Amino acid sequence: MNFIGIDLHTNKFTCCYRDETSSTEDPRKGRVIETFTLDSKGLGAFYKTLTADTYVLVEATITTYSFVRLFRDKVQEVVIANTYELKQVSLARCNTDKIDADKLCRIIKAQVLSGEQLAQPVTSPPAVIQELRGLFTTYRLFKKQNTQLKNRIHSLLKEQLHGFTQEAIFGKRDRQEIRAIAFGSPMHFQVNLLLDRLGG
C-alpha cells in the first residue's frame, strides 16, 4: 500500500509519499516529497506516481473537488477532509507546504493501517451539483449588487430632493426621466453611470 498527503494550492500542489514500511520512529525517513504544477505537464507527472493501492488525503478547498475528480479512478481511495477537523495541520505553529503534506500523509497512513477514522471525510458533490451551486452563487451576487446600485441611485436622488420612489428606479419606465435630471452635474454623472451598470 502507498499513501499520499496533498497540500493543494491555486497553481501547484505538494505531495508527500509513504508506503506501509516507512519509518514511524523518524518521520523524515521513508518519505518522498514532490511539488507539481497544476497544469497538464505537472498532472501528467503526478499521474505516473499513482497506483491502484494508493490512499490519498487532501484538505477541502474551493479547488479540491475538481482536482480530485481528475485522478479518483486511478487510486484505491481519496479522502477529502474538513480543514477544521485536521487540527494537527491547521493549528501548526510552523506550516509549510512540505510539512502540511507530510502530516496529511501520516494521518491517512495511520487511518488506513489502524482502521480508526482520524480524518472526517467531506462528501464530494457530483459535478452537476457543484455547477448548480456555482450558478446560484453568481446569481445571488448579481442580485445583491443590483440592489446596492439601485439603493445608491435612490439616495442620490433623495439628496437633491427628487421624489422618485424605489419602484420607479427598479422599473425601466421612468429611467429616461431620471437620466435627464440635472444634466452635466456630478449627480447626473453618478446616476447615469449607475444606471449603465444596471443595464437600463
C-alpha positions as CSV (number, residue, x, y, z in Angstrom):
1,M,0.0,0.0,0.0
2,N,1.0,3.6,-0.7
3,F,-0.1,6.8,0.9
4,I,-0.1,10.4,-0.3
5,G,-0.9,13.6,1.6
6,I,-1.5,16.5,-0.7
7,D,-1.3,20.2,0.1
8,L,-3.2,21.9,-2.7
9,H,-2.8,25.5,-3.9
10,T,-4.2,27.5,-6.8
11,N,-1.4,26.7,-9.2
12,K,0.6,23.9,-7.6
13,F,0.3,21.1,-5.2
14,T,2.8,19.4,-2.9
15,C,2.7,15.6,-2.3
16,C,4.2,13.6,0.4
17,Y,4.6,9.8,-0.4
18,R,5.0,7.0,2.0
19,D,4.5,3.2,1.9
20,E,3.4,0.9,4.7
21,T,7.0,0.1,5.6
22,S,8.2,3.7,6.1
23,S,9.6,4.6,9.5
24,T,7.3,5.5,12.3
25,E,10.1,6.5,14.7
26,D,11.7,9.1,12.4
27,P,9.0,10.9,10.3
28,R,11.6,12.1,7.9
29,K,12.7,8.6,6.9
30,G,10.9,6.7,4.1
31,R,9.1,9.7,2.7
32,V,9.3,11.4,-0.7
33,I,8.1,14.9,-1.2
34,E,7.4,16.4,-4.6
35,T,5.7,19.6,-5.9
36,F,3.8,19.6,-9.1
37,T,2.4,22.5,-11.1
38,L,-1.3,22.4,-11.6
39,D,-1.2,22.1,-15.4
40,S,-1.1,19.3,-18.0
41,K,2.6,18.8,-17.5
42,G,2.5,18.7,-13.8
43,L,-0.6,16.5,-13.6
44,G,0.9,14.1,-16.1
45,A,4.0,13.6,-13.9
46,F,1.7,13.2,-10.9
47,Y,-0.4,10.5,-12.5
48,K,2.7,8.4,-13.1
49,T,3.2,8.2,-9.3
50,L,-0.2,6.8,-8.6
51,T,-1.0,3.1,-8.2
52,A,-4.2,1.1,-7.7
53,D,-3.3,0.5,-4.0
54,T,-2.7,4.2,-3.2
55,Y,-4.7,6.1,-0.5
56,V,-4.8,9.9,-0.7
57,L,-5.7,12.5,1.8
58,V,-6.3,16.1,0.7
59,E,-8.0,19.0,2.6
60,A,-11.2,20.5,1.3
61,T,-10.8,23.8,-0.5
62,I,-12.6,25.6,-3.3
63,T,-10.5,23.7,-5.9
64,T,-10.4,20.3,-4.2
65,Y,-13.4,18.6,-5.8
66,S,-12.4,19.4,-9.4
67,F,-8.9,18.4,-8.6
68,V,-9.9,15.0,-7.0
69,R,-12.1,14.1,-10.0
70,L,-9.0,14.1,-12.2
71,F,-7.5,11.1,-10.5
72,R,-10.0,9.4,-8.3
73,D,-10.3,6.4,-10.6
74,K,-6.5,5.9,-10.6
75,V,-6.2,5.1,-6.8
76,Q,-7.8,2.9,-4.2
77,E,-9.3,5.8,-2.2
78,V,-9.3,9.6,-1.9
79,V,-10.4,11.1,1.4
80,I,-11.3,14.8,1.3
81,A,-11.0,16.1,4.9
82,N,-12.5,19.1,6.6
83,T,-9.8,21.6,7.2
84,Y,-11.1,22.5,10.7
85,E,-11.1,18.8,11.7
86,L,-7.4,18.5,11.0
87,K,-6.1,20.4,13.9
88,Q,-2.7,18.8,13.5
89,V,-2.3,20.8,10.3
90,S,-4.4,23.9,10.7
91,L,-3.1,24.8,14.1
92,A,0.6,24.0,13.5
93,R,2.9,26.8,14.6
94,C,5.2,26.5,11.6
95,N,3.4,25.5,8.4
96,T,5.0,24.9,5.1
97,D,3.7,23.0,2.1
98,K,6.0,20.1,2.8
99,I,5.1,20.0,6.5
100,D,1.4,20.0,5.8
101,A,1.7,17.4,3.0
102,D,3.7,15.2,5.3
103,K,1.2,15.5,8.2
104,L,-1.6,14.6,5.8
105,C,0.3,11.6,4.6
106,R,0.9,10.3,8.1
107,I,-2.7,10.8,9.0
108,I,-4.0,8.8,6.1
109,K,-1.5,6.1,6.7
110,A,-2.4,5.8,10.3
111,Q,-6.1,5.8,9.5
112,V,-5.8,3.0,6.9
113,L,-3.5,0.8,8.9
114,S,-5.3,1.2,12.2
115,G,-8.9,1.3,10.9
116,E,-9.5,4.3,13.1
117,Q,-11.1,7.3,11.4
118,L,-8.7,10.2,12.1
119,A,-9.9,12.5,9.3
120,Q,-13.6,13.1,9.0
121,P,-14.4,12.8,5.3
122,V,-16.3,15.5,3.4
123,T,-18.8,14.3,0.8
124,S,-17.8,15.2,-2.7
125,P,-20.8,16.5,-4.6
126,P,-21.5,15.4,-8.2
127,A,-20.1,17.8,-10.9
128,V,-23.7,18.9,-11.8
129,I,-24.5,19.8,-8.2
130,Q,-21.2,21.8,-7.9
131,E,-22.1,23.6,-11.2
132,L,-25.6,24.5,-9.9
133,R,-24.1,25.8,-6.7
134,G,-21.8,28.0,-8.6
135,L,-24.7,29.3,-10.7
136,F,-26.8,30.2,-7.7
137,T,-23.8,31.9,-6.0
138,T,-23.3,34.1,-9.1
139,Y,-27.0,34.8,-9.3
140,R,-27.1,35.9,-5.6
141,L,-24.0,38.1,-6.2
142,F,-25.6,39.9,-9.2
143,K,-28.9,40.3,-7.3
144,K,-27.1,41.8,-4.3
145,Q,-25.0,44.2,-6.5
146,N,-28.1,45.3,-8.4
147,T,-29.9,46.1,-5.2
148,Q,-26.9,48.1,-3.9
149,L,-26.7,50.1,-7.2
150,K,-30.5,50.9,-7.1
151,N,-30.3,52.0,-3.4
152,R,-27.4,54.3,-4.3
153,I,-29.3,55.9,-7.1
154,H,-32.3,56.4,-4.8
155,S,-30.0,58.0,-2.2
156,L,-28.5,60.4,-4.8
157,L,-31.9,61.5,-6.0
158,K,-33.2,62.0,-2.4
159,E,-30.2,64.2,-1.6
160,Q,-31.2,66.6,-4.4
161,L,-34.9,66.5,-3.4
162,H,-36.0,64.4,-6.4
163,G,-39.0,62.4,-5.3
164,F,-38.6,59.2,-7.3
165,T,-39.7,56.1,-5.5
166,Q,-37.6,53.0,-5.4
167,E,-40.2,51.4,-7.6
168,A,-39.5,54.0,-10.3
169,I,-35.8,53.2,-10.2
170,F,-36.3,49.4,-10.0
171,G,-38.5,49.6,-13.1
172,K,-37.5,50.9,-16.5
173,R,-40.5,53.2,-17.3
174,D,-39.1,56.4,-15.5
175,R,-35.4,55.8,-16.1
176,Q,-35.2,58.2,-19.1
177,E,-36.6,61.0,-17.0
178,I,-34.2,60.1,-14.2
179,R,-31.3,60.2,-16.7
180,A,-32.3,63.8,-17.8
181,I,-32.2,65.3,-14.3
182,A,-29.5,68.0,-13.6
183,F,-27.7,67.3,-16.9
184,G,-23.9,67.9,-16.6
185,S,-23.9,67.8,-12.8
186,P,-21.8,65.4,-10.7
187,M,-25.1,63.8,-9.6
188,H,-26.1,63.4,-13.2
189,F,-22.8,61.7,-14.0
190,Q,-23.1,59.3,-11.0
191,V,-26.8,58.4,-11.6
192,N,-26.1,57.7,-15.3
193,L,-23.1,55.6,-14.5
194,L,-25.0,53.5,-12.0
195,L,-27.9,53.1,-14.5
196,D,-25.4,52.0,-17.1
197,R,-24.2,49.3,-14.7
198,L,-27.8,48.2,-14.2
199,G,-28.3,48.0,-17.9
200,G,-31.1,50.4,-18.0
